[in-house]
Amino acid sequence: MKFLNRIPTSDEYNRLRINSGMGNEKKNSMIDKAMIGSLLIVSVYENEKLIGFGRIVGDGGITFAVTDIMVDRNFQRQGIADKILDIIDEWFNANTNEDCFIMLHANIPADKLYLKHRFEYLGSNKIGMLRK
């Protein structure tokens, strides 16, 4: 298993979205734009097949978001997502400070994984929102 800072092809990314249960496919042009705009990409390959993925997006100075953490269903529950987040944690430790705003949007039960990586639930005086 290889953990690489490599942009996957649009087809690899879409295949992993489906195989991980992450959701529907995205347009290739949007994937390409998203990957180029990422601050960090972690692609996990097993025998040249993309089986895991995660990335950091943001402005590079103040605001950052962890996104697209996904692992192929056939490889889940093997610590791959945890290792992806370890690499992301290392990047944050080297490139951010306590004044930065680092966020993510999590689906249940993945929130339990993020709790192990210094993420917390929003306090009672804060709310998360999504634009429709």
C-alpha positions in Angstrom: 0.0 0.0 0.0 1.4 3.4 -1.0 0.4 6.8 0.5 1.3 9.4 -2.1 0.9 13.1 -2.7 -0.5 12.5 -6.1 -3.5 13.9 -8.0 -5.7 11.0 -9.1 -7.3 11.0 -12.5 -11.0 12.1 -12.7 -12.0 8.5 -13.4 -10.0 7.2 -10.4 -11.6 9.8 -8.1 -15.1 9.1 -9.4 -14.7 5.3 -9.1 -13.5 5.7 -5.5 -16.5 8.0 -4.7 -18.8 5.2 -5.8 -16.7 2.3 -4.2 -16.4 4.1 -0.9 -20.1 5.0 -0.6 -19.2 8.7 -0.7 -21.9 9.6 -3.2 -22.5 10.2 -6.9 -19.9 11.0 -9.5 -18.7 14.6 -10.1 -18.0 16.2 -13.5 -14.5 15.6 -14.7 -13.9 19.3 -15.3 -14.9 20.1 -11.7 -12.7 17.3 -10.3 -9.7 18.6 -12.3 -10.2 22.2 -11.0 -10.7 20.9 -7.4 -7.5 18.9 -7.4 -5.3 21.7 -8.8 -6.7 24.0 -6.1 -5.9 21.6 -3.2 -3.2 22.4 -0.7 -2.5 18.7 0.1 -3.6 15.5 -1.5 -3.2 12.1 0.0 -3.9 9.3 -2.5 -3.6 5.7 -1.3 -2.9 3.0 -3.9 -2.9 -0.8 -3.7 -1.5 -2.5 -6.8 -2.0 0.8 -8.8 -5.7 1.1 -7.8 -6.8 4.1 -5.9 -8.3 2.8 -2.7 -8.1 5.8 -0.4 -8.1 9.5 -0.6 -8.2 12.8 1.4 -7.2 16.4 0.9 -6.9 19.8 2.4 -8.3 22.9 0.7 -8.2 26.5 1.8 -6.6 29.9 1.4 -3.2 28.6 2.7 -3.0 31.2 5.5 -6.1 31.3 7.8 -8.9 29.0 6.6 -8.5 25.3 5.8 -10.9 22.4 5.3 -10.4 18.7 5.4 -12.4 17.1 2.7 -13.0 14.0 0.6 -11.8 11.4 3.2 -12.8 8.2 1.6 -11.7 4.5 1.5 -12.9 1.8 -0.9 -15.4 -0.4 0.9 -13.2 -3.5 0.4 -10.4 -1.8 2.4 -12.4 0.0 5.1 -11.8 -0.8 8.8 -8.1 -1.3 8.2 -6.8 2.0 9.5 -6.4 3.6 6.1 -8.5 6.7 6.9 -6.7 7.1 10.2 -3.3 7.1 8.3 -4.6 9.6 5.8 -5.6 11.8 8.7 -2.2 11.3 10.4 -0.6 12.7 7.2 -3.0 15.6 7.2 -2.3 16.2 10.9 1.5 16.4 10.1 0.8 18.9 7.3 -1.3 21.1 9.7 1.4 20.9 12.4 4.0 22.1 9.9 1.9 24.8 8.1 -0.6 26.3 10.5 -0.8 27.7 14.0 -3.5 28.2 16.7 -4.9 31.3 14.9 -6.0 29.2 11.9 -9.5 28.1 11.3 -9.5 24.3 10.4 -12.8 22.7 9.7 -14.5 19.7 8.1 -18.0 18.4 7.4 -18.5 14.8 8.6 -21.0 12.1 8.1 -22.0 9.9 11.1 -20.3 7.6 12.1 -17.1 9.1 10.6 -17.3 11.8 13.2 -15.8 9.4 15.7 -12.6 9.1 13.6 -12.2 12.9 13.4 -12.5 13.2 17.2 -9.2 11.2 17.4 -7.5 13.9 15.2 -8.2 17.0 17.3 -11.5 17.9 15.8 -14.4 18.8 18.1 -18.1 19.3 17.8 -19.2 22.9 17.6 -20.0 24.6 20.9 -23.5 25.6 21.8 -22.9 29.1 20.6 -21.8 28.0 17.1 -23.6 26.4 14.2 -22.5 24.8 11.0 -24.4 25.5 7.8 -24.4 24.4 4.2 -25.4 26.5 1.2 -28.2 24.9 -0.9 
